[in-house]
Amino acid sequence: MRTALVYGGAAVAEIAGCYAFWAWLRLGASAWWLLPGMASLAAFGWLLTLVDSAAAGRAYAAYGGVYIVAAIVWLWMIEGLRPDRWDLLGGAVCLAGAAVILFGPRTA
């Protein structure tokens, strides 16, 4: 449960941080958007260190699936675009892949 919460928080922090840059460069928002954006990206990096994994690469790979699903939720909730069936199917496949990486049996 803790890993899911950490991944969820990391996804929100990463997407929000990246969106701040998007807003500045693509939507004409003030450069002041970069300050909370950078803080959010720093929080994202810190949160991923809280994942209980022997290898950073494995923790990041599993996080990728969670990020994709969170980005689809962001698309819907923040940008107001309803995901289509392909978005949902792709997100489900990515989340299943993340679960295989994270919870697969390991010998070492």
The first five atom37 places (N, CA, C, CB, O) and aatype in JSON, in Angstrom:
{
  "aatype": [12, 1, 16, 0, 10, 19, 18, 7, 7, 0, 0, 19, 0, 6, 9, 0, 7, 4, 18, 0, 13, 17, 0, 17, 10, 1, 10, 7, 0, 15, 0, 17, 17, 10, 10, 14, 7, 12, 0, 15, 10, 0, 0, 13, 7, 17, 10, 10, 16, 10, 19, 3, 15, 0, 0, 0, 7, 1, 0, 18, 0, 0, 18, 7, 7, 19, 18, 9, 19, 0, 0, 9, 19, 17, 10, 17, 12, 9, 6, 7, 10, 1, 14, 3, 1, 17, 3, 10, 10, 7, 7, 0, 19, 4, 10, 0, 7, 0, 0, 19, 9, 10, 13, 7, 14, 1, 16, 0],
  "atom_mask": [
    [1, 1, 1, 1, 1],
    [1, 1, 1, 1, 1],
    [1, 1, 1, 1, 1],
    [1, 1, 1, 1, 1],
    [1, 1, 1, 1, 1],
    [1, 1, 1, 1, 1],
    [1, 1, 1, 1, 1],
    [1, 1, 1, 0, 1],
    [1, 1, 1, 0, 1],
    [1, 1, 1, 1, 1],
    [1, 1, 1, 1, 1],
    [1, 1, 1, 1, 1],
    [1, 1, 1, 1, 1],
    [1, 1, 1, 1, 1],
    [1, 1, 1, 1, 1],
    [1, 1, 1, 1, 1],
    [1, 1, 1, 0, 1],
    [1, 1, 1, 1, 1],
    [1, 1, 1, 1, 1],
    [1, 1, 1, 1, 1],
    [1, 1, 1, 1, 1],
    [1, 1, 1, 1, 1],
    [1, 1, 1, 1, 1],
    [1, 1, 1, 1, 1],
    [1, 1, 1, 1, 1],
    [1, 1, 1, 1, 1],
    [1, 1, 1, 1, 1],
    [1, 1, 1, 0, 1],
    [1, 1, 1, 1, 1],
    [1, 1, 1, 1, 1],
    [1, 1, 1, 1, 1],
    [1, 1, 1, 1, 1],
    [1, 1, 1, 1, 1],
    [1, 1, 1, 1, 1],
    [1, 1, 1, 1, 1],
    [1, 1, 1, 1, 1],
    [1, 1, 1, 0, 1],
    [1, 1, 1, 1, 1],
    [1, 1, 1, 1, 1],
    [1, 1, 1, 1, 1],
    [1, 1, 1, 1, 1],
    [1, 1, 1, 1, 1],
    [1, 1, 1, 1, 1],
    [1, 1, 1, 1, 1],
    [1, 1, 1, 0, 1],
    [1, 1, 1, 1, 1],
    [1, 1, 1, 1, 1],
    [1, 1, 1, 1, 1],
    [1, 1, 1, 1, 1],
    [1, 1, 1, 1, 1],
    [1, 1, 1, 1, 1],
    [1, 1, 1, 1, 1],
    [1, 1, 1, 1, 1],
    [1, 1, 1, 1, 1],
    [1, 1, 1, 1, 1],
    [1, 1, 1, 1, 1],
    [1, 1, 1, 0, 1],
    [1, 1, 1, 1, 1],
    [1, 1, 1, 1, 1],
    [1, 1, 1, 1, 1],
    [1, 1, 1, 1, 1],
    [1, 1, 1, 1, 1],
    [1, 1, 1, 1, 1],
    [1, 1, 1, 0, 1],
    [1, 1, 1, 0, 1],
    [1, 1, 1, 1, 1],
    [1, 1, 1, 1, 1],
    [1, 1, 1, 1, 1],
    [1, 1, 1, 1, 1],
    [1, 1, 1, 1, 1],
    [1, 1, 1, 1, 1],
    [1, 1, 1, 1, 1],
    [1, 1, 1, 1, 1],
    [1, 1, 1, 1, 1],
    [1, 1, 1, 1, 1],
    [1, 1, 1, 1, 1],
    [1, 1, 1, 1, 1],
    [1, 1, 1, 1, 1],
    [1, 1, 1, 1, 1],
    [1, 1, 1, 0, 1],
    [1, 1, 1, 1, 1],
    [1, 1, 1, 1, 1],
    [1, 1, 1, 1, 1],
    [1, 1, 1, 1, 1],
    [1, 1, 1, 1, 1],
    [1, 1, 1, 1, 1],
    [1, 1, 1, 1, 1],
    [1, 1, 1, 1, 1],
    [1, 1, 1, 1, 1],
    [1, 1, 1, 0, 1],
    [1, 1, 1, 0, 1],
    [1, 1, 1, 1, 1],
    [1, 1, 1, 1, 1],
    [1, 1, 1, 1, 1],
    [1, 1, 1, 1, 1],
    [1, 1, 1, 1, 1],
    [1, 1, 1, 0, 1],
    [1, 1, 1, 1, 1],
    [1, 1, 1, 1, 1],
    [1, 1, 1, 1, 1],
    [1, 1, 1, 1, 1],
    [1, 1, 1, 1, 1],
    [1, 1, 1, 1, 1],
    [1, 1, 1, 0, 1],
    [1, 1, 1, 1, 1],
    [1, 1, 1, 1, 1],
    [1, 1, 1, 1, 1],
    [1, 1, 1, 1, 1]
  ],
  "atom_positions": [
    [[0.82, -1.19, 0.0], [0.0, 0.0, 0.0], [0.87, 1.26, 0.0], [-0.94, -0.01, 1.21], [0.56, 2.23, -0.69]],
    [[1.95, 1.24, 0.77], [2.84, 2.4, 0.83], [3.43, 2.7, -0.54], [3.97, 2.17, 1.86], [3.51, 3.85, -0.96]],
    [[3.85, 1.64, -1.26], [4.44, 1.84, -2.58], [3.44, 2.5, -3.52], [4.91, 0.5, -3.16], [3.81, 3.39, -4.29]],
    [[2.19, 2.08, -3.47], [1.16, 2.68, -4.32], [0.98, 4.16, -4.0], [-0.18, 1.94, -4.16], [0.83, 4.98, -4.91]],
    [[0.99, 4.5, -2.73], [0.86, 5.9, -2.33], [2.06, 6.73, -2.78], [0.69, 6.01, -0.81], [1.9, 7.86, -3.26]],
    [[3.25, 6.16, -2.62], [4.46, 6.88, -3.05], [4.44, 7.09, -4.56], [5.74, 6.09, -2.63], [4.71, 8.18, -5.04]],
    [[4.11, 6.03, -5.31], [4.04, 6.16, -6.77], [2.96, 7.17, -7.18], [3.75, 4.79, -7.42], [3.18, 7.96, -8.1]],
    [[1.82, 7.15, -6.51], [0.77, 8.12, -6.83], [1.22, 9.55, -6.56], [0.0, 0.0, 0.0], [0.99, 10.44, -7.38]],
    [[1.85, 9.76, -5.42], [2.36, 11.09, -5.1], [3.45, 11.54, -6.06], [0.0, 0.0, 0.0], [3.49, 12.7, -6.47]],
    [[4.33, 10.61, -6.42], [5.4, 10.94, -7.37], [4.81, 11.31, -8.74], [6.37, 9.75, -7.52], [5.29, 12.23, -9.39]],
    [[3.79, 10.59, -9.15], [3.18, 10.87, -10.45], [2.55, 12.26, -10.47], [2.13, 9.81, -10.79], [2.72, 13.01, -11.43]],
    [[1.82, 12.6, -9.42], [1.21, 13.93, -9.34], [2.29, 15.0, -9.34], [0.32, 14.05, -8.09], [2.17, 16.01, -10.02]],
    [[3.35, 14.78, -8.56], [4.43, 15.77, -8.49], [5.13, 15.93, -9.84], [5.45, 15.37, -7.42], [5.44, 17.05, -10.25]],
    [[5.39, 14.82, -10.51], [6.08, 14.92, -11.81], [5.2, 15.59, -12.85], [6.49, 13.53, -12.3], [5.66, 16.48, -13.57]],
    [[3.95, 15.17, -12.94], [3.07, 15.76, -13.95], [2.84, 17.23, -13.67], [1.73, 15.01, -13.99], [2.87, 18.04, -14.6]],
    [[2.62, 17.59, -12.42], [2.42, 19.0, -12.09], [3.66, 19.83, -12.4], [2.05, 19.15, -10.61], [3.55, 20.94, -12.93]],
    [[4.83, 19.3, -12.09], [6.07, 20.01, -12.39], [6.28, 20.19, -13.88], [0.0, 0.0, 0.0], [6.65, 21.27, -14.33]],
    [[6.05, 19.15, -14.62], [6.2, 19.24, -16.08], [5.14, 20.15, -16.68], [6.12, 17.84, -16.72], [5.41, 20.89, -17.63]],
    [[3.93, 20.1, -16.13], [2.87, 20.96, -16.64], [3.2, 22.43, -16.41], [1.54, 20.6, -15.96], [2.83, 23.28, -17.22]],
    [[3.9, 22.75, -15.33], [4.29, 24.14, -15.09], [5.19, 24.64, -16.23], [5.02, 24.27, -13.73], [5.05, 25.77, -16.68]],
    [[6.11, 23.79, -16.67], [6.96, 24.17, -17.81], [6.14, 24.27, -19.09], [8.09, 23.15, -17.99], [6.34, 25.18, -19.89]],
    [[5.2, 23.34, -19.28], [4.32, 23.36, -20.44], [3.52, 24.67, -20.45], [3.36, 22.13, -20.43], [3.41, 25.33, -21.49]],
    [[2.97, 25.03, -19.3], [2.17, 26.25, -19.21], [3.0, 27.48, -19.55], [1.57, 26.4, -17.82], [2.53, 28.39, -20.23]],
    [[4.23, 27.5, -19.08], [5.11, 28.64, -19.35], [5.47, 28.72, -20.83], [6.39, 28.54, -18.5], [5.36, 29.78, -21.44]],
    [[5.91, 27.59, -21.41], [6.4, 27.62, -22.78], [5.3, 27.53, -23.84], [7.36, 26.51, -22.98], [5.43, 28.12, -24.91]],
    [[4.24, 26.81, -23.55], [3.23, 26.56, -24.58], [1.94, 27.36, -24.39], [2.89, 25.12, -24.61], [1.23, 27.63, -25.35]],
    [[1.65, 27.74, -23.15], [0.39, 28.43, -22.88], [0.58, 29.9, -22.53], [-0.34, 27.73, -21.76], [-0.39, 30.61, -22.29]],
    [[1.84, 30.35, -22.5], [2.11, 31.76, -22.24], [1.98, 32.17, -20.78], [0.0, 0.0, 0.0], [1.83, 33.36, -20.49]],
    [[2.04, 31.21, -19.87], [1.97, 31.54, -18.44], [3.25, 32.26, -18.02], [1.75, 30.26, -17.59], [4.27, 32.19, -18.7]],
    [[3.17, 32.93, -16.9], [4.31, 33.66, -16.35], [5.46, 32.71, -16.03], [3.89, 34.44, -15.08], [5.25, 31.53, -15.72]],
    [[6.67, 33.22, -16.11], [7.86, 32.43, -15.74], [7.83, 32.05, -14.25], [9.14, 33.21, -16.06], [8.55, 31.15, -13.83]],
    [[7.01, 32.73, -13.47], [6.88, 32.38, -12.05], [6.31, 30.97, -11.87], [5.98, 33.39, -11.34], [6.47, 30.38, -10.8]],
    [[5.67, 30.43, -12.87], [5.18, 29.06, -12.82], [6.34, 28.08, -12.66], [4.38, 28.73, -14.08], [6.15, 26.96, -12.19]],
    [[7.54, 28.49, -13.06], [8.68, 27.59, -12.99], [9.1, 27.28, -11.54], [9.86, 28.19, -13.74], [9.61, 26.19, -11.27]],
    [[8.9, 28.21, -10.63], [9.3, 27.97, -9.23], [8.54, 26.81, -8.6], [9.09, 29.24, -8.4], [9.18, 25.88, -8.1]],
    [[7.22, 26.82, -8.6], [6.54, 25.64, -8.05], [6.77, 24.4, -8.91], [5.03, 25.91, -7.92], [6.76, 23.27, -8.41]],
    [[6.98, 24.62, -10.21], [7.26, 23.48, -11.08], [8.56, 22.77, -10.69], [0.0, 0.0, 0.0], [8.6, 21.55, -10.64]],
    [[9.59, 23.54, -10.41], [10.87, 22.94, -10.01], [10.76, 22.29, -8.64], [11.97, 24.01, -10.0], [11.34, 21.23, -8.42]],
    [[10.03, 22.9, -7.73], [9.83, 22.3, -6.4], [9.07, 20.98, -6.54], [9.06, 23.27, -5.47], [9.38, 20.01, -5.85]],
    [[8.1, 20.96, -7.41], [7.32, 19.75, -7.63], [8.18, 18.64, -8.22], [6.13, 20.05, -8.54], [8.06, 17.48, -7.83]],
    [[9.05, 18.99, -9.15], [9.95, 17.98, -9.73], [10.96, 17.47, -8.7], [10.69, 18.56, -10.94], [11.33, 16.3, -8.72]],
    [[11.41, 18.34, -7.81], [12.3, 17.89, -6.73], [11.57, 16.93, -5.81], [12.85, 19.1, -5.93], [12.14, 15.93, -5.38]],
    [[10.31, 17.23, -5.5], [9.51, 16.33, -4.67], [9.32, 14.98, -5.35], [8.14, 16.97, -4.36], [9.36, 13.94, -4.69]],
    [[9.12, 15.0, -6.65], [9.01, 13.76, -7.42], [10.26, 12.9, -7.24], [8.79, 14.08, -8.9], [10.15, 11.7, -6.96]],
    [[11.42, 13.49, -7.41], [12.67, 12.74, -7.26], [12.83, 12.19, -5.85], [0.0, 0.0, 0.0], [13.25, 11.04, -5.67]],
    [[12.5, 12.97, -4.87], [12.6, 12.53, -3.47], [11.63, 11.38, -3.2], [12.32, 13.7, -2.52], [12.0, 10.4, -2.57]],
    [[10.4, 11.51, -3.68], [9.41, 10.47, -3.42], [9.84, 9.11, -3.97], [8.08, 10.87, -4.03], [9.63, 8.09, -3.32]],
    [[10.45, 9.09, -5.13], [10.87, 7.81, -5.69], [11.94, 7.13, -4.85], [11.38, 8.0, -7.1], [12.1, 5.91, -4.92]],
    [[12.68, 7.9, -4.07], [13.68, 7.27, -3.2], [13.03, 6.52, -2.05], [14.65, 8.32, -2.65], [13.7, 5.73, -1.38]],
    [[11.75, 6.74, -1.8], [11.05, 6.08, -0.71], [10.53, 4.68, -1.08], [9.9, 6.94, -0.26], [10.05, 3.95, -0.22]],
    [[10.62, 4.33, -2.36], [10.14, 3.01, -2.8], [11.11, 1.94, -2.3], [10.01, 2.95, -4.36], [12.32, 2.06, -2.45]],
    [[10.55, 0.9, -1.72], [11.35, -0.2, -1.19], [11.75, -1.13, -2.34], [10.56, -0.99, -0.11], [11.02, -2.04, -2.71]],
    [[12.93, -0.87, -2.89], [13.44, -1.66, -4.01], [14.96, -1.7, -3.9], [13.0, -1.07, -5.38], [15.59, -0.72, -3.52]],
    [[15.53, -2.85, -4.24], [16.98, -2.99, -4.18], [17.66, -2.28, -5.35], [17.36, -4.47, -4.17], [18.86, -2.01, -5.29]],
    [[16.9, -1.98, -6.41], [17.49, -1.37, -7.6], [16.64, -0.18, -8.04], [17.6, -2.41, -8.75], [15.43, -0.29, -8.21]],
    [[17.28, 0.95, -8.22], [16.57, 2.15, -8.65], [15.91, 1.95, -10.0], [17.54, 3.34, -8.72], [14.77, 2.37, -10.2]],
    [[16.6, 1.3, -10.92], [16.04, 1.08, -12.25], [14.73, 0.32, -12.23], [0.0, 0.0, 0.0], [13.81, 0.62, -12.99]],
    [[14.64, -0.68, -11.36], [13.4, -1.45, -11.24], [12.28, -0.58, -10.65], [13.63, -2.7, -10.36], [11.14, -0.65, -11.11]],
    [[12.6, 0.21, -9.66], [11.6, 1.1, -9.07], [11.11, 2.11, -10.11], [12.18, 1.84, -7.85], [9.92, 2.39, -10.18]],
    [[12.02, 2.64, -10.92], [11.65, 3.62, -11.95], [10.84, 2.96, -13.06], [12.89, 4.28, -12.54], [9.88, 3.55, -13.56]],
    [[11.21, 1.75, -13.44], [10.49, 1.05, -14.51], [9.05, 0.77, -14.1], [11.19, -0.27, -14.86], [8.12, 0.99, -14.88]],
    [[8.86, 0.29, -12.87], [7.51, 0.03, -12.39], [6.72, 1.34, -12.27], [7.55, -0.69, -11.03], [5.52, 1.37, -12.56]],
    [[7.38, 2.4, -11.86], [6.73, 3.7, -11.76], [6.2, 4.17, -13.11], [7.7, 4.72, -11.19], [5.18, 4.86, -13.17]],
    [[6.88, 3.81, -14.18], [6.47, 4.25, -15.51], [5.02, 3.94, -15.82], [0.0, 0.0, 0.0], [4.31, 4.77, -16.39]],
    [[4.56, 2.75, -15.45], [3.17, 2.39, -15.69], [2.22, 3.24, -14.89], [0.0, 0.0, 0.0], [1.17, 3.65, -15.39]],
    [[2.58, 3.52, -13.65], [1.74, 4.37, -12.79], [1.7, 5.78, -13.37], [2.28, 4.39, -11.33], [0.64, 6.41, -13.38]],
    [[2.83, 6.28, -13.85], [2.89, 7.61, -14.45], [1.95, 7.72, -15.65], [4.33, 7.93, -14.89], [1.24, 8.71, -15.8]],
    [[1.94, 6.7, -16.49], [1.1, 6.74, -17.68], [-0.37, 6.83, -17.3], [1.35, 5.5, -18.56], [-1.12, 7.63, -17.87]],
    [[-0.79, 6.03, -16.34], [-2.19, 6.08, -15.89], [-2.49, 7.45, -15.26], [-2.48, 4.95, -14.87], [-3.55, 8.02, -15.5]],
    [[-1.57, 7.97, -14.48], [-1.77, 9.29, -13.86], [-1.86, 10.38, -14.93], [-0.62, 9.61, -12.87], [-2.63, 11.33, -14.78]],
    [[-1.09, 10.26, -15.99], [-1.15, 11.25, -17.07], [-2.51, 11.21, -17.77], [-0.02, 10.99, -18.09], [-3.02, 12.25, -18.19]],
    [[-3.08, 10.02, -17.9], [-4.41, 9.91, -18.51], [-5.46, 10.54, -17.59], [-4.76, 8.41, -18.78], [-6.39, 11.21, -18.05]],
    [[-5.32, 10.32, -16.29], [-6.23, 10.95, -15.33], [-6.07, 12.47, -15.4], [-5.96, 10.44, -13.88], [-7.06, 13.2, -15.37]],
    [[-4.83, 12.96, -15.48], [-4.56, 14.4, -15.61], [-5.25, 14.94, -16.86], [-3.04, 14.68, -15.65], [-5.88, 16.0, -16.81]],
    [[-5.12, 14.24, -17.97], [-5.75, 14.63, -19.23], [-7.24, 14.89, -19.02], [-5.55, 13.55, -20.3], [-7.79, 15.87, -19.52]],
    [[-7.87, 14.0, -18.27], [-9.31, 14.09, -18.04], [-9.67, 15.16, -17.0], [-9.84, 12.75, -17.61], [-10.51, 16.02, -17.25]],
    [[-9.01, 15.09, -15.83], [-9.42, 15.95, -14.72], [-8.92, 17.4, -14.84], [-8.91, 15.36, -13.43], [-9.63, 18.33, -14.46]],
    [[-7.73, 17.59, -15.35], [-7.15, 18.94, -15.41], [-7.36, 19.59, -16.77], [-5.66, 18.89, -15.09], [-7.71, 20.77, -16.86]],
    [[-7.14, 18.81, -17.84], [-7.25, 19.38, -19.17], [-8.64, 19.26, -19.77], [-6.25, 18.74, -20.08], [-8.93, 19.85, -20.82]],
    [[-9.5, 18.49, -19.12], [-10.89, 18.4, -19.56], [-11.13, 17.56, -20.79], [0.0, 0.0, 0.0], [-12.18, 17.68, -21.42]],
    [[-10.19, 16.7, -21.15], [-10.36, 15.82, -22.31], [-10.62, 14.4, -21.81], [-9.11, 15.86, -23.24], [-9.79, 13.81, -21.13]],
    [[-11.76, 13.87, -22.15], [-12.13, 12.54, -21.69], [-11.31, 11.48, -22.42], [-13.64, 12.28, -21.9], [-11.25, 11.49, -23.65]],
    [[-10.67, 10.57, -21.67], [-9.88, 9.51, -22.32], [-10.78, 8.6, -23.16], [-9.12, 8.68, -21.26], [-11.92, 8.32, -22.78]],
    [[-10.26, 8.14, -24.29], [-11.03, 7.21, -25.09], [-10.65, 5.78, -24.71], [-10.8, 7.46, -26.6], [-9.82, 5.57, -23.84]],
    [[-11.25, 4.81, -25.36], [-11.0, 3.41, -25.0], [-9.55, 3.01, -25.22], [-11.9, 2.49, -25.79], [-9.05, 2.12, -24.53]],
    [[-8.88, 3.64, -26.16], [-7.47, 3.31, -26.43], [-6.57, 3.85, -25.33], [-7.03, 3.86, -27.79], [-5.59, 3.21, -24.95]],
    [[-6.9, 5.03, -24.83], [-6.17, 5.56, -23.67], [-6.32, 4.61, -22.48], [-6.69, 6.98, -23.31], [-5.34, 4.28, -21.81]],
    [[-7.56, 4.18, -22.24], [-7.83, 3.3, -21.1], [-7.17, 1.93, -21.26], [-9.34, 3.14, -20.91], [-6.61, 1.39, -20.31]],
    [[-7.25, 1.37, -22.45], [-6.62, 0.08, -22.7], [-5.09, 0.19, -22.55], [-6.98, -0.44, -24.11], [-4.47, -0.66, -21.91]],
    [[-4.51, 1.22, -23.13], [-3.07, 1.41, -23.02], [-2.63, 1.6, -21.58], [0.0, 0.0, 0.0], [-1.61, 1.06, -21.16]],
    [[-3.4, 2.37, -20.81], [-3.09, 2.57, -19.4], [-3.17, 1.27, -18.62], [0.0, 0.0, 0.0], [-2.33, 1.0, -17.76]],
    [[-4.18, 0.45, -18.92], [-4.32, -0.84, -18.22], [-3.15, -1.76, -18.54], [-5.65, -1.52, -18.62], [-2.63, -2.43, -17.65]],
    [[-2.72, -1.79, -19.79], [-1.58, -2.62, -20.18], [-0.31, -2.15, -19.46], [-1.37, -2.58, -21.71], [0.46, -2.97, -18.96]],
    [[-0.11, -0.84, -19.39], [1.08, -0.3, -18.71], [1.05, -0.59, -17.22], [1.18, 1.2, -18.94], [2.08, -0.92, -16.62]],
    [[-0.12, -0.46, -16.62], [-0.24, -0.75, -15.19], [0.0, -2.23, -14.9], [-1.62, -0.32, -14.67], [0.6, -2.58, -13.88]],
    [[-0.48, -3.09, -15.78], [-0.21, -4.52, -15.62], [1.29, -4.8, -15.74], [-0.99, -5.35, -16.69], [1.83, -5.6, -14.97]],
    [[1.96, -4.14, -16.67], [3.4, -4.29, -16.8], [4.14, -3.82, -15.57], [0.0, 0.0, 0.0], [5.11, -4.44, -15.14]],
    [[3.69, -2.71, -15.0], [4.31, -2.2, -13.76], [4.15, -3.22, -12.64], [3.68, -0.86, -13.35], [5.08, -3.42, -11.86]],
    [[2.98, -3.85, -12.55], [2.75, -4.85, -11.5], [3.66, -6.06, -11.68], [1.28, -5.3, -11.5], [4.17, -6.6, -10.7]],
    [[3.87, -6.47, -12.92], [4.78, -7.6, -13.18], [6.18, -7.25, -12.72], [4.79, -7.98, -14.69], [6.84, -8.06, -12.06]],
    [[6.64, -6.07, -13.06], [7.98, -5.64, -12.66], [8.1, -5.54, -11.15], [8.33, -4.29, -13.3], [9.07, -6.01, -10.57]],
    [[7.12, -4.94, -10.52], [7.2, -4.67, -9.09], [6.98, -5.9, -8.22], [6.2, -3.64, -8.72], [7.66, -6.07, -7.21]],
    [[6.05, -6.76, -8.61], [5.67, -7.87, -7.75], [6.12, -9.24, -8.24], [4.2, -7.87, -7.6], [5.8, -10.25, -7.62]],
    [[6.85, -9.28, -9.36], [7.34, -10.56, -9.87], [8.3, -11.21, -8.88], [0.0, 0.0, 0.0], [9.04, -10.52, -8.18]],
    [[8.28, -12.55, -8.84], [9.18, -13.26, -7.89], [10.65, -13.01, -8.27], [8.88, -14.8, -7.89], [11.01, -13.05, -9.44]],
    [[11.45, -12.77, -7.29], [12.89, -12.53, -7.48], [13.69, -13.57, -6.71], [13.27, -11.09, -7.02], [13.32, -13.94, -5.59]],
    [[14.76, -14.02, -7.3], [15.65, -14.96, -6.6], [16.76, -14.22, -5.89], [16.23, -15.98, -7.57], [17.37, -14.74, -4.95]],
    [[17.03, -13.0, -6.34], [18.1, -12.23, -5.69], [17.72, -10.79, -5.56], [19.4, -12.34, -6.46], [18.49, -9.99, -5.04]]
  ]
}
